[in-house]
Amino acid sequence: MAEPLATLLEYEKTLDCVHCGLCLPHCPTYQETGRESSSPRGRIYAMRGVAEGRIELDAAVVDEMYLCLACRACESACPAGVQYGRLVESMRAEIDERGARSRASRFFQRLVLRRVVASHIVLRLVALALRLYQRSGLQRLLRASNLLLVAPRLRDAEQLLPPVPPAWRAPGVTPAEGVLRGRVGFFAGCLMPEFFGPVNRATLRVLARNGFEVHAPRGQGCCGALHAHAGDARAAERLHARNVAAFGADDLDAVVVNSAGCGASLRDPGDALSARVRDVSEFLHAAGLRPPRGAVPLRVAYDDACHLLHGQRVSAAPRELLRMIPGLQLVDLPGTQDCCGAAGIYNLTQPDMSARLLRRKVDAIRRTTPQVVVTGNPGCLLQLSRGVRDAGLDVEVLHPVELLERSYAVGESD
């Protein structure tokens, strides 16, 4: 009999699953493999069996837990309210605690996530090096030489790399325009300032144009979402505590986030900070958007980010905001509720399955023929950008706030 485990796995939550199977059509890995073990209820059965000592914590169990995208689509479909996201994260923590995953894999992930992603200074240096890599012409030479073919994982990571913009830091305070409607905090994130500065800048401008004074405290940092997904619960808790301290001011109306993954992670603990976190589209929709006047005559396809739709249950707000832009034709991307395969660092750790899911999205984009695809998460922006680029499609991939800011800017110039 296997050794019972139940130290980090939230075992009691596994008992909420009644194995009804309603989650199966919504699970991307089950859709692709057809294996019960690759479904939410199959993974929960394995978790329960390991915790009770009926199933060995072997390579097959470990592989299935990491094949999961943690997209949480099953949570939206579950009538019993199973908290699957927390279950899979706690099981991954259990796996690492028991040394069931290779030491090399665990060491490398923790090195990157703890020492690079979670460090402002190191991440800034990495972004600077990548900007030089692209602007010096080395990227073109390396891609043309096919040298990356000998290192498939490195090649996959390099091909995800977007054009790295100049670094942009959110000012400590961004004043409101017009009549002051409130004061909000802005969660800038870790990767966003280095790789998605234009999204952060557009977020602040849109909030300011809507009458909100925006505060971006310097003490904030990485939300810990990637660490939690990788099973490093302790690092995730430390990072969350840092953000709780940074946003401790009681006079903020909300803490606004423009990254779906970060927003879901910040909201999950259920503490004082979590209660104030709002996605930027959710916040602006609830507050009442000051209508943008500039026409943006584009056909735009909206694709739901998993951790916005399933993790935060925000669906209508971004669509309603985009419909307020004059001239914009909005459609849903077919399969909008399905994961694109980004899922944090999943496209690096599980490139084959990630590529299969990305092909679905690219096919949907071809059928829909949009000029722009919009989604509210940086990982999805990277993944979809790679998909349309590799497919040779002339399609922009943007965050919704970028289109809102474009409309405000056009309206001012008219």
For each residue, the residues with C-beta under 8 A, 3 or more apart:
1: 53 54
2: 49 50 53 54 55 56 57
3: 53
4: 51 52 53
5: 9 50 51 53 57 94 98
6: 9 11 51
7: 94 97
8: 90 93 94 97 233
9: 5 6 14 47 50 51 87 90 91 93 94
10: 13 14 83 86 87 90
11: 6 14 15 47 48 51
12: 15
13: 10 16 82 83 86 87
14: 9 10 11 17 44 47 48 51 87
15: 11 12 48
16: 13 80 81 82 83
17: 14 40 41 44 78 80 82
18: 80
19: 41 44 45
20: 23 41 79 80
21: 24 41
22: 25 77 78 79
23: 20 26 27 39 40 41 73 74 77 78 84
24: 21 27 30 39 40 41
25: 22 31 77
26: 23 73 74 76 77 337
27: 23 24 30 31 38 39 40 73 74
28: 31 32 69 71 73 338 339 341 353 357
29: 32 33 38 39 67 68 69 353
30: 24 27 33 34 35 36 38 39 40 42
31: 25 27 28 34
32: 28 29 38 353 356 357
33: 29 30 38
34: 30 31
35: 30 38 39 42
36: 30 39 41 42
37: 42 43 46 60 64
38: 27 29 30 32 33 35 42 43 64 67 68
39: 23 24 27 29 30 35 36 42 43
40: 17 23 24 27 30 43 44 68 74 78 82 84
41: 17 19 20 21 23 24 36 44 45
42: 30 35 36 37 38 39 45 46 64
43: 37 38 39 40 46 47 64 65 68 88 91
44: 14 17 19 40 41 47 48 82 84 87
45: 19 41 42 48 49
46: 37 42 43 49 50 55 61 64 65
47: 9 11 14 43 44 50 51 87 91
48: 11 14 15 44 45 51 52
49: 2 45 46 52 54 55
50: 2 5 9 46 47 53 54 55 56 57 61 91 94
51: 4 5 6 9 11 14 47 48
52: 4 48 49 55
53: 1 2 3 4 5 50
54: 1 2 49 50
55: 2 46 49 50 52 61
56: 2 50 61
57: 2 5 50 61 62 94 95 98 100
58: 61 62 100
59: 62 63
60: 37 63 64
61: 46 50 55 56 57 58 64 65 100
62: 57 58 59 65 66 95 100 101
63: 59 60 66 67
64: 37 38 42 43 46 60 61 67 68
65: 43 46 61 62 68 88 91 92 95
66: 62 63 92 101 349 350
67: 29 38 63 64 350 353
68: 29 38 40 43 64 65 88
69: 28 29 306 339 341 343 346 357
70: 85 88 89 229 343 344
71: 28 306 307 310 339 343
72: 75 76 84 85 264 306 307 310 311
73: 23 26 27 28 76 77 306 310 337 338 339
74: 23 26 27 40 77 78 82 84
75: 72 78 81 82 83 84 85 310 311
76: 26 72 73 309 310 313 337
77: 22 23 25 26 73 74
78: 17 22 23 40 74 75 81 82 84
79: 20 22
80: 16 17 18 20
81: 16 75 78
82: 13 16 17 40 44 74 75 78 87
83: 10 13 16 75 86 87
84: 23 40 44 72 74 75 78 87 88
85: 70 72 75 88 89 264 268 311
86: 10 13 83 89 90 268
87: 9 10 13 14 44 47 82 83 84 90 91
88: 43 65 68 70 84 85 91 92
89: 70 85 86 92 93 228 229 231 233
90: 8 9 10 86 87 93 94 233
91: 9 43 47 50 65 87 88 94 95
92: 65 66 88 89 95 96 229 230 231
93: 8 9 89 90 96 97 231 232 233
94: 5 7 8 9 50 57 90 91 97 98 231
95: 57 62 65 91 92 98 100 101 231
96: 92 93 99 100 101 106 231 232
97: 7 8 93 94
98: 5 57 94 95
99: 96 103
100: 57 58 61 62 95 96
101: 62 66 95 96 105 106 231
102: 105 106
103: 99 106 107
104: 107 108
105: 101 102 108 109
106: 96 101 102 103 109 110
107: 103 104 110 111
108: 104 105 111 112
109: 105 106 112 113 230 232 345
110: 106 107 113 114 230 232 235
111: 107 108 114 115 116
112: 108 109 115 116 117
113: 109 110 116 117 118 226 227 230 232 235
114: 110 111 117 118 227 232 235
115: 111 112 118 119 122
116: 111 112 113 119 122 123 126
117: 112 113 114 123 190 191 222 226
118: 113 114 115 190 221 222 224 227 235 239
119: 115 116 122 123
120: 123 124 190 221
121: 124 125
122: 115 116 119 125 126
123: 116 117 119 120 126 127 190 191 194
124: 120 121 127 128 167 194
125: 121 122 128 129
126: 116 122 123 129 130 194
127: 123 124 130 131 164 167 194 195
128: 124 125 131 132 167
129: 125 126 132 133
130: 126 127 133 134 161 164
131: 127 128 134 135 164 166
132: 128 129 135 136
133: 129 130 136 138 139
134: 130 131 138 139 161 163 164
135: 131 132
136: 132 133 139
137: 140 141
138: 133 134 141 142
139: 133 134 136 142 143 158 161
140: 137 143 144
141: 137 138 144 145
142: 138 139 145 147 148 158
143: 139 140 146 148 158
144: 140 141
145: 141 142
146: 143 149
147: 142 150
148: 142 143 151 154 155 158
149: 146 152 155
150: 147
151: 148 154 155
152: 149 155 156 351
153: 156 157 348 351
154: 148 151 157 158
155: 148 149 151 152 158 159
156: 152 153 159 160 347 348 351
157: 153 154 160 161 348
158: 139 142 143 148 154 155 161
159: 155 156 386 390
160: 156 157 347 348 382 383 386
161: 130 134 139 157 158 164
162: 195 381 382 385
163: 134
164: 127 130 131 134 161 194 195
165: 168 195 196 197 198
166: 131 197
167: 124 127 128 193 194 197
168: 165 193 197 198 200 201
169: 188 193
170: 174 186 188 193 200 201 204 214 216
171: 174 204 216
172: 215 216 217 218
173: 213 214 215 216
174: 170 171 186 204 207 208 213 214 216
175: 208 213
176: 179 180 181 208 211 212 213 214
177: 208 209 211
178: 209 211 290
179: 176 211
180: 176 211 212 213
181: 176 210 211 212 287
182: 211 212 213 253 254 287
183: 212 213 214 215 251 252 253
184: 207 212 213 214 215 252 253 254 255 256 283
185: 214 215 216 217 247 249 252 254 255 256 276
186: 170 174 200 203 204 207 214 215 216 255 256
187: 220 223 243 247 255 256 257 258 259 262 263 266 277
188: 169 170 192 193 200 216 220
189: 192 193 200 222 223 257 258 259 262 378
190: 117 118 120 123 193 194 221 222 223
191: 117 123 194 195 196 378
192: 188 189 195 196 197 199 200 258 259 378
193: 167 168 169 170 188 189 190 196 197 200
194: 123 124 126 127 164 167 190 191 197
195: 127 162 164 165 191 192 378
196: 165 191 192 193 199 200 378 381 399
197: 165 166 167 168 192 193 194 200 201
198: 165 168 201 202 402
199: 192 196 202 203 258 378 381 399 401 402
200: 168 170 186 188 189 192 193 196 197 203 204 258
201: 168 170 197 198 204 205
202: 198 199 205 206 399 401 402 404 405
203: 186 199 200 206 207 256 258 280 401
204: 170 171 174 186 200 201 207 208 214 216
205: 201 202 208 209 405 408
206: 202 203 209 210 280 284 401 404 405 408
207: 174 184 186 203 204 210 212 214 256 280 284
208: 174 175 176 177 204 205 211 212 213 214
209: 177 178 205 206 290 408
210: 181 206 207 284 287 289 290
211: 176 177 178 179 180 181 182 208 290
212: 176 180 181 182 183 184 207 208 253 287
213: 173 174 175 176 180 182 183 184 208
214: 170 173 174 176 183 184 185 186 204 207 208 256
215: 172 173 183 184 185 186 249 252
216: 170 171 172 173 174 185 186 188 204 220
217: 172 185 220 246 247 249
218: 172 246
219: 242 245 246
220: 187 188 216 217 242 243 246 247
221: 118 120 190 239 242 243 246
222: 117 118 189 190 226 227 239
223: 187 189 190 239 240 243 259 261 262 265 266
224: 118 227 228 235 236 237 238 239 240 265
225: 228 229 236 261 262 264 265 344
226: 113 117 222 229 230 344 345
227: 113 114 118 222 224 230 232 233 235 236 239
228: 89 224 225 231 232 233 236 265
229: 70 89 92 225 226 343 344 345
230: 92 109 110 113 226 227 344 345
231: 89 92 93 94 95 96 101 228
232: 93 96 109 110 113 114 227 228 235 236
233: 8 89 90 93 227 228 236 237
234: 237 238
235: 110 113 114 118 224 227 232 238 239
236: 224 225 227 228 232 233 239 240 265
237: 224 233 234 240 241
238: 224 234 235 241 242
239: 118 221 222 223 224 227 235 236 242 243
240: 223 224 236 237 243 244 265 266 269 273
241: 237 238 244 245
242: 219 220 221 238 239 245 246
243: 187 220 221 223 239 240 246 247 266 273
244: 240 241 247 248 271 272 273
245: 219 241 242 248
246: 217 218 219 220 221 242 243
247: 185 187 217 220 243 244 252 255 273 276
248: 244 245
249: 185 215 217 252
250:
251: 183
252: 183 184 185 215 247 249 255 276
253: 182 183 184 212 276
254: 182 184 185 276 277 278 283
255: 184 185 186 187 247 252 266 273 276 277 278
256: 184 185 186 187 203 207 214 278 279 280 283
257: 187 189 262 263 266 277 278 279 280
258: 187 189 192 199 200 203 279 280 376 399 401
259: 187 189 192 223 262 263 376 377 378
260: 263 264 279 305 306 307 308 311 312 376 377 380
261: 223 225 264 265 305 307 311 344 377 378 379
262: 187 189 223 225 257 259 265 266
263: 187 257 259 260 266 267 277 278 279 307 308 311 312
264: 72 85 225 260 261 267 268 307 308 311 312
265: 223 224 225 228 236 240 261 262 268 307
266: 187 223 240 243 255 257 262 263 269 273 274 277
267: 263 264 270 274 277 311 312
268: 85 86 264 265 274 311
269: 240 266 273 274
270: 267 274 275
271: 244 274 275
272: 244 275 276
273: 240 243 244 247 255 266 269 276 277
274: 266 267 268 269 270 271 277
275: 270 271 272
276: 185 247 252 253 254 255 272 273
277: 187 254 255 257 263 266 267 273 274
278: 254 255 256 257 263 282 283 286
279: 256 257 258 260 263 282 283 308 312 314 317 376
280: 203 206 207 256 257 258 283 284 376 401
281: 284 285 308 314 317 318 321 376 400 401
282: 278 279 285 286 312 314 317
283: 184 254 256 278 279 280 286 287
284: 206 207 210 280 281 287 289 317 321
285: 281 282 288 289 316 317 318 320 321
286: 278 282 283 317
287: 181 182 210 212 283 284
288: 285
289: 210 284 285 292 321 324 404
290: 178 209 210 211
291: 324
292: 289 324 325 326 404 407 408 411
293: 326 407 408 410 411 414
294: 325 326 406 407 408 409 410 411 412 413 414
295: 325 326 327 407 410
296: 325 326 327 328 403 406 407 410
297: 327 328
298: 327 328 329 370 371 372 403
299: 329 331 369 370 371 372
300: 322 328 329 330 331 370 371 372 373 374 403
301: 331 332 333 365 368 370 372 373 374
302: 318 319 322 330 331 332 333 336 373 374 375 400
303: 333 336 340 361 373 374 375 380 384
304: 308 309 315 336 337 375
305: 260 261 308 309 375 376 377 380
306: 69 71 72 73 260 309 310 311 339 343 377 380
307: 71 72 260 261 263 264 265 310 311 312 377
308: 260 263 264 279 281 304 305 311 312 314 315 318 376 377
309: 76 304 305 306 312 313 314 315 337
310: 71 72 73 75 76 306 307 313
311: 72 75 85 260 261 263 264 267 268 306 307 308
312: 260 263 264 267 279 282 307 308 309
313: 76 309 310
314: 279 281 282 308 309 317 318
315: 304 308 309 318 319
316: 285 319 320
317: 279 281 282 284 285 286 314 320 321
318: 281 285 302 308 314 315 321 322 374 376 400
319: 302 315 316 322 323 330
320: 285 316 317 323 324
321: 281 284 285 289 317 318 324 325 400 404
322: 300 302 318 319 325 328 330 374 400 403 404
323: 319 320 328 330
324: 289 291 292 320 321
325: 292 294 295 296 321 322 328 403 404 407
326: 292 293 294 295 296 407
327: 295 296 297 298
328: 296 297 298 300 322 323 325 403 407
329: 298 299 300
330: 300 302 319 322 323
331: 299 300 301 302 368 370
332: 301 302 336
333: 301 302 303 336 361 364 365 368 370 373
334: 364 367 368
335: 338 360 361 364
336: 302 303 304 332 333
337: 26 73 76 304 309
338: 28 73 335 357 360 361
339: 28 69 71 73 306 342 343 357
340: 303 357 358 361 375 380 383 384 387
341: 28 69 346 347 353 354 355 356 357 358 361 383
342: 339 346 347 354 377 379 380 382 383
343: 69 70 71 229 306 339 346 347 354 379
344: 70 225 226 229 230 261 379
345: 109 226 229 230 348 349
346: 69 341 342 343 349 350 353 354
347: 156 160 341 342 343 350 351 354 358 379 382 383
348: 153 156 157 160 345 351
349: 66 345 346
350: 66 67 346 347 353 354
351: 152 153 156 347 348 354 355
352: 355 356
353: 28 29 32 67 341 346 350 356 357
354: 341 342 343 346 347 350 351 357 358 383
355: 341 351 352 358 359
356: 32 341 352 353 359 360
357: 28 32 69 338 339 340 341 353 354 360 361
358: 340 341 347 354 355 361 362 383 384 386 387
359: 355 356 362 363 387
360: 335 338 356 357 363 364
361: 303 333 335 338 340 341 357 358 364 365 383 384 387
362: 358 359 365 366 387 388 390 391 393
363: 359 360 366 367
364: 333 334 335 360 361 367 368
365: 301 333 361 362 368 369 370 373 384 387 388 391 393 395
366: 362 363 369 391 393
367: 334 363 364
368: 301 331 333 334 364 365
369: 299 365 366
370: 298 299 300 301 331 333 365 373 395
371: 298 299 300 394 395 396
372: 298 299 300 301 395 396 397 398 403
373: 300 301 302 303 333 365 370 384 388 395 396 397 398
374: 300 301 302 303 318 322 397 398 399 400 402 403
375: 302 303 304 305 340 380 381 384 397 399
376: 258 259 260 279 280 281 305 308 318 380 399 400
377: 259 260 261 305 306 307 308 342 380 381
378: 189 191 192 195 196 199 259 261 381 382
379: 261 342 343 344 347 382 383
380: 260 303 305 306 340 342 375 376 377 383 384
381: 162 196 199 375 377 378 384 385 397 398 399
382: 160 162 342 347 378 379 385 386
383: 160 340 341 342 347 354 358 361 379 380 386 387
384: 303 340 358 361 365 373 375 380 381 387 388 397
385: 162 381 382 388 389 397
386: 159 160 358 382 383 389 390
387: 340 358 359 361 362 365 383 384 390 391
388: 362 365 373 384 385 391 393 395 397
389: 385 386 392 393
390: 159 362 386 387
391: 362 365 366 387 388
392: 389
393: 362 365 366 388 389
394: 371
395: 365 370 371 372 373 388
396: 371 372 373
397: 372 373 374 375 381 384 385 388
398: 372 373 374 381 402 403
399: 196 199 202 258 374 375 376 381 402
400: 281 302 318 321 322 374 376 403 404
401: 199 202 203 206 258 280 281 404 405
402: 198 199 202 374 398 399 405 406
403: 296 298 300 322 325 328 372 374 398 400 406 407
404: 202 206 289 292 321 322 325 400 401 407 408
405: 202 205 206 401 402 408 409
406: 294 296 402 403 409 410
407: 292 293 294 295 296 325 326 328 403 404 410 411
408: 205 206 209 292 293 294 404 405 411 412
409: 294 405 406 412 413
410: 293 294 295 296 406 407 413 414
411: 292 293 294 407 408 414
412: 294 408 409
413: 294 409 410
414: 293 294 410 411
